[in-house]
Amino acid sequence: MSELAARNDSESPLASEVLGTADCLSVVGQLIRFENGHHRADFFWSLEQKEAWLRSGSLFCSAVAEGDQWVALTSIFITTQRSMDELLAGKITENQLSPWFLGDGGAEPVFYFVPISKDTTASLLGLYDRLLVDITTYLALKNLKVPAAYSIAFSPAAKQHLVINGFEFMAATYDERPYSPMRIDAFTAKTDFWQRLMTPPAACSDPAKAVESRLRASKAERYRNFYKTR
């Protein structure tokens, strides 16, 4: 365990520390304060809610500290397509997403990606490298294939970051435009990180789910040009 993870949650992070999922659990209180400070109130998390997700095994995090401050936090939830659809439709809040294993036996797993960064630094490369190890290890252990990922951008910088990775804009689902739902799959992924995480729909075990995934991608494509300027 790293020196940072062994510290009390009320203490400051160390210089240039990159944490993986296990270490993030040890300082989850700090990370929630950092995360909530960059989100709108309806995307806030409590300590109990985030700890429950981390302990579920369906949430993976990597965080970067510089000096005595957190500068980046990236989280990936493995939820279900149904739960994700409810979030995008405004029927539930982010902290009400369900872990994929709580769905029925036929529930399609999807990623929900939440990146937060104060600025762009070389240490962000280490953040994604650490996160990739945690997730790919879990996917291999569970023999789990994930065909798509979703994210919600709150700022022009966030939109640009997601577009660079291969995320594309979706149809409007929120009444307020600060929310920009975005989607990525094996066909749109532009970075090694996402290309290694995404499974092409044809490789899914259920043909019907593969068709459904392609239809979702087609719908996202139709709205991409309209929402990329929002």
C-alpha positions as CSV (number, residue, x, y, z in Angstrom):
1,M,0.0,0.0,0.0
2,S,1.3,3.5,-0.8
3,E,2.3,6.0,1.8
4,L,-0.7,8.1,0.8
5,A,-3.2,5.3,1.3
6,A,-1.8,4.6,4.8
7,R,-2.4,8.2,5.8
8,N,-5.5,9.4,7.6
9,D,-8.2,10.7,5.3
10,S,-8.0,14.2,6.8
11,E,-4.3,14.6,5.8
12,S,-3.0,16.2,2.6
13,P,-1.8,14.1,-0.4
14,L,1.9,13.7,-1.3
15,A,3.6,15.3,-4.3
16,S,3.0,13.6,-7.6
17,E,1.2,10.7,-6.2
18,V,-0.9,8.5,-8.6
19,L,-3.5,6.3,-6.9
20,G,-5.3,3.3,-8.1
21,T,-8.7,2.0,-7.1
22,A,-7.6,0.4,-3.8
23,D,-5.8,3.4,-2.6
24,C,-8.6,5.7,-3.6
25,L,-10.9,3.9,-1.2
26,S,-8.5,4.9,1.6
27,V,-8.9,8.6,0.9
28,V,-12.4,8.6,-0.5
29,G,-13.5,11.5,1.7
30,Q,-10.9,13.8,0.2
31,L,-11.7,12.7,-3.3
32,I,-15.5,13.2,-2.8
33,R,-14.8,16.8,-1.7
34,F,-12.6,17.3,-4.8
35,E,-15.3,15.8,-7.1
36,N,-18.2,17.6,-5.6
37,G,-16.3,20.9,-5.9
38,H,-16.3,20.4,-9.7
39,H,-19.9,19.3,-10.2
40,R,-23.4,20.7,-10.0
41,A,-25.4,19.9,-6.9
42,D,-27.5,17.2,-8.5
43,F,-24.3,15.2,-9.2
44,F,-23.0,15.3,-5.6
45,W,-22.1,12.1,-3.8
46,S,-22.1,11.3,-0.1
47,L,-19.3,9.4,1.6
48,E,-21.6,6.4,2.1
49,Q,-22.8,6.3,-1.5
50,K,-19.3,6.4,-3.0
51,E,-17.9,3.8,-0.5
52,A,-20.7,1.4,-1.3
53,W,-19.8,1.6,-5.0
54,L,-16.1,1.2,-4.4
55,R,-16.7,-1.8,-2.2
56,S,-19.1,-3.3,-4.8
57,G,-16.2,-4.0,-7.2
58,S,-17.9,-2.1,-10.0
59,L,-16.2,1.3,-9.6
60,F,-12.7,2.0,-10.6
61,C,-10.8,5.2,-9.8
62,S,-7.4,6.8,-10.4
63,A,-6.4,10.1,-8.9
64,V,-3.4,12.4,-9.2
65,A,-2.0,14.7,-6.5
66,E,0.5,17.5,-7.0
67,G,1.9,19.2,-3.9
68,D,-0.9,19.3,-1.3
69,Q,-3.7,19.3,-3.8
70,W,-5.7,16.8,-5.9
71,V,-5.5,17.8,-9.6
72,A,-7.3,15.0,-11.3
73,L,-9.7,12.2,-10.6
74,T,-11.0,9.7,-13.2
75,S,-13.8,7.2,-12.3
76,I,-15.4,4.4,-14.4
77,F,-18.5,2.8,-13.1
78,I,-19.7,-0.5,-14.6
79,T,-23.5,-0.1,-14.6
80,T,-26.3,-1.5,-16.8
81,Q,-27.7,-0.1,-20.0
82,R,-31.1,0.2,-18.3
83,S,-29.7,2.2,-15.4
84,M,-27.7,4.4,-17.7
85,D,-30.8,5.1,-19.8
86,E,-32.6,6.2,-16.7
87,L,-29.8,8.6,-15.8
88,L,-29.7,10.1,-19.3
89,A,-33.5,10.5,-19.2
90,G,-33.3,12.4,-15.9
91,K,-35.3,9.6,-14.0
92,I,-32.5,9.0,-11.5
93,T,-29.4,10.9,-10.3
94,E,-25.8,9.8,-10.8
95,N,-25.5,8.5,-7.3
96,Q,-28.6,6.2,-7.9
97,L,-26.9,4.2,-10.7
98,S,-27.0,0.5,-10.1
99,P,-23.9,-1.7,-10.3
100,W,-24.1,-4.1,-13.3
101,F,-24.2,-7.3,-11.1
102,L,-27.4,-6.1,-9.5
103,G,-29.2,-6.3,-12.8
104,D,-31.0,-9.3,-14.1
105,G,-29.1,-12.1,-15.7
106,G,-29.5,-10.5,-19.2
107,A,-28.5,-7.0,-18.2
108,E,-26.0,-5.5,-20.6
109,P,-23.0,-3.9,-18.8
110,V,-21.9,-0.4,-19.9
111,F,-19.2,2.0,-18.6
112,Y,-20.0,5.4,-17.1
113,F,-17.0,7.6,-17.3
114,V,-16.4,10.6,-15.0
115,P,-13.2,12.6,-15.6
116,I,-12.2,15.6,-13.5
117,S,-9.0,17.6,-14.1
118,K,-7.8,21.0,-13.0
119,D,-5.2,21.1,-15.8
120,T,-3.3,18.9,-18.2
121,T,-0.1,17.5,-16.8
122,A,2.2,14.6,-17.7
123,S,1.0,12.8,-14.6
124,L,-2.4,12.3,-16.3
125,L,-0.8,9.6,-18.5
126,G,0.0,7.7,-15.3
127,L,-3.6,8.1,-14.2
128,Y,-5.0,6.4,-17.3
129,D,-2.3,3.7,-17.2
130,R,-3.2,2.8,-13.6
131,L,-6.9,2.8,-14.3
132,L,-6.5,0.6,-17.3
133,V,-4.7,-2.1,-15.3
134,D,-7.4,-2.1,-12.6
135,I,-10.3,-2.4,-15.1
136,T,-8.8,-4.9,-17.6
137,T,-7.8,-7.2,-14.7
138,Y,-11.4,-7.2,-13.5
139,L,-12.9,-7.7,-16.9
140,A,-10.6,-10.7,-17.5
141,L,-11.5,-12.2,-14.1
142,K,-15.2,-11.9,-14.8
143,N,-15.0,-12.7,-18.5
144,L,-17.0,-9.5,-19.0
145,K,-17.4,-7.7,-22.3
146,V,-18.5,-4.1,-22.4
147,P,-19.7,-2.7,-25.7
148,A,-20.2,1.0,-24.9
149,A,-19.4,3.8,-22.4
150,Y,-21.2,7.0,-21.6
151,S,-20.2,10.3,-20.1
152,I,-21.7,13.7,-19.3
153,A,-19.7,16.8,-20.1
154,F,-20.3,20.0,-18.1
155,S,-17.9,22.4,-19.8
156,P,-16.2,23.1,-23.2
157,A,-12.9,21.7,-21.9
158,A,-14.7,18.5,-20.8
159,K,-16.3,18.1,-24.2
160,Q,-13.0,18.6,-26.0
161,H,-11.3,16.0,-23.8
162,L,-14.1,13.4,-24.4
163,V,-14.1,14.1,-28.2
164,I,-10.3,13.5,-28.3
165,N,-10.9,10.1,-26.8
166,G,-13.6,9.2,-29.3
167,F,-16.9,10.1,-27.5
168,E,-19.7,11.5,-29.7
169,F,-22.6,13.6,-28.8
170,M,-26.0,12.1,-28.3
171,A,-29.6,13.3,-28.6
172,A,-30.8,15.9,-26.0
173,T,-32.0,14.2,-22.8
174,Y,-31.7,17.1,-20.3
175,D,-33.7,20.3,-20.4
176,E,-30.6,22.3,-19.5
177,R,-27.8,22.5,-22.0
178,P,-24.9,22.5,-19.5
179,Y,-25.4,18.7,-19.6
180,S,-24.0,17.1,-22.8
181,P,-24.5,13.3,-22.9
182,M,-21.8,11.5,-24.9
183,R,-21.2,8.0,-26.0
184,I,-18.2,5.9,-27.2
185,D,-17.8,2.3,-28.5
186,A,-15.3,0.2,-30.3
187,F,-16.0,1.9,-33.6
188,T,-15.4,5.5,-32.4
189,A,-12.7,5.0,-29.8
190,K,-9.5,7.0,-30.7
191,T,-7.1,6.3,-27.9
192,D,-5.4,3.1,-26.8
193,F,-7.2,3.3,-23.4
194,W,-10.7,3.1,-24.9
195,Q,-9.7,0.8,-27.7
196,R,-8.6,-1.8,-25.2
197,L,-11.7,-1.4,-23.0
198,M,-14.4,-1.5,-25.7
199,T,-15.7,-4.8,-27.1
200,P,-17.2,-4.6,-30.7
201,P,-21.0,-5.5,-30.6
202,A,-20.4,-8.5,-32.9
203,A,-18.3,-10.0,-30.1
204,C,-21.1,-9.9,-27.6
205,S,-22.6,-13.2,-26.7
206,D,-26.2,-12.1,-27.4
207,P,-26.9,-11.1,-31.1
208,A,-29.9,-9.1,-30.1
209,K,-27.8,-6.9,-27.8
210,A,-25.3,-6.5,-30.6
211,V,-28.0,-5.1,-32.8
212,E,-29.3,-2.8,-30.1
213,S,-25.8,-1.5,-29.5
214,R,-25.4,-0.7,-33.2
215,L,-28.8,1.1,-33.2
216,R,-27.7,3.2,-30.2
217,A,-24.5,4.1,-32.0
218,S,-26.4,5.1,-35.1
219,K,-28.7,7.3,-33.2
220,A,-25.8,9.1,-31.5
221,E,-24.2,9.7,-35.0
222,R,-27.4,11.4,-36.2
223,Y,-27.2,14.0,-33.5
224,R,-23.4,14.4,-33.3
225,N,-23.1,17.4,-35.7
226,F,-25.8,19.3,-33.9
227,Y,-24.6,18.9,-30.4
228,K,-20.8,19.3,-30.9
229,T,-21.3,23.0,-31.1
230,R,-23.3,23.3,-27.9
